[in-house]
C-alpha cells in the first residue's frame, strides 16, 4: 500500500517557541518561518496559528516539497499536540468485531462437524470446503488482533514508524487470507447444490461455477501477493526511502469487490429456477427459496464493504480511515462461513432441542413410514393365534418435513432421483 502520507499535514506545521523548535523537523520550521511573516498571527499566539487555514495551507504546500514523509509525520504529530487536538483511538473496534464474528463462525463449523457424528461416512466435499474456509479466515482474525495492538485504529502520525511498517505488512496479509476465505465459502455453497439437485444440466453449471471460483481464488490471491515488486516494497514503500514498483492496488481492490459481489449474486440465484419448478406447496416453496437466499445478507455486507473502499482509495491516514474496511472484510468472511453451515446448525439444534426445533415426525426415524406392530400371542384351549396389526403412518399436509420434491414435467426416473433430493433437503425444510 503506497499512500502520499504528507497530504495529512493540513493542520499547521509550525514551531511554537523553543520546545516546538526542538521537536519540529527543520524543514517544517523553515516553512513556518517563511509564511508566518505573511500572517496576522504572532509566533506565540497558538490559537491564532492553529485557526489560520491560509497559513496552514501555505505551510503544507511548502512541507510537501521540502520534507520527507517521516519528517512530515513528525511535524504533524507536533502540531496536533501543540494545538490540543484529541488523540483518537478505535483500536478496540476491529478486535471486538473479529472476536464475536470469528467465535460464531468457529461454533458454526464445530456444529457442522457434530452433525456428521457418529457416522463419518456422511462427510461431504462441502464439509471439507467449510473447514478450509475457516482455516483461511483464522489467520486474518489473528492478524487483526496484532494490528490493533500495533496501533491500527489510531492516527498514523502518533505511531512509531516501525509500527506503521508492520501494520501495512499485516494489512497486505489479511487481504490475501480474506480473498481466499470468501472464495472457498462460495465453493462450499456450490457443493451443497451438487448434493441436493440431481439435474445433470444444473450440475454441469454448478461444476463450471466451481471452476470459476477456483480461478477467482488463484488470480486474486496471486496478484495481491505480488502486486508490488520486490514484494517487500509492499510494506516499505510508504517511507519513500526504498525503490520498487506497484500496480494500482486501489483499482485492483475495487475490481475484486465488484467481481465478488457479482459472483455472490450468481451463486445465490443459481438454484432459484430449480426450486420454483418443484412440485411443492406454496408455503414450502417460499421457505426453501428464502433459505437458499440467506446469502443475500453476505452480498449486503459486501456492498457496504465496497463503499468503505472509497476511503481506502483516497486516505492519507490509513491506520485510522481503513478501520471500517478491515472490520467489514472480517464480517463478510465469517458471516459467509456461518451461512454455509446453517443447515447443519438447524440439524444439530433439532437433535438436542427437538421441542423447539423438531418437527411433528421424528427426524431421526427411518424414511420408511410403515411400521409393523405385533401383539403378544393369544392362547385359548390349546390353540395359539398370532395377530399382526399393520399400521401405515402417513404425514398430514403441512406436518412432515420429508416430502418428495418432483418437477411436474419430469419422467419416472427423474422422479425417483428426486427421492434423494427430498432426503438431502429434509434438514433444510422448516417444520
Secondary structure, DSSP 8 states (H G I E B T S, - for coil): ----GGGG--S-----HHHHHHHS-HHHHHHHHHHHTTSSS-TT-HHHHHH-HHHHHHHHHHHHHHS-HHHHHHHHHHHHHHTT----B-HHHHHHHHHHHHHHHHHHHHHHHHHHTT-GGG--HHHHHHHHHHHHHHHHHHHHHHHHHHTTTB-GGGS-HHHHHHHHHHHHHHHHHHHHHHHHHHHHHHHHHHHH---HHHHHHHHHHHHHHHHHHHHHHHHHHTSEESTTHHHHGGGS-S--EE--HHHHHHHHHHHHHHHHHHHHHTTHHHHHTB---HHHHHHHHHHHGGGHHHHHHHHHHHHHHHHHHH-S-HHHHTHHHHHHHHHHHHHHHHHHTHHHHHHHHHHH-HHHH--SS-TTS-S--EEEEE---EEETTEEE--EEEEE----TTT-S-----BTT--HHHHHHHHHHHHHHGGGS--
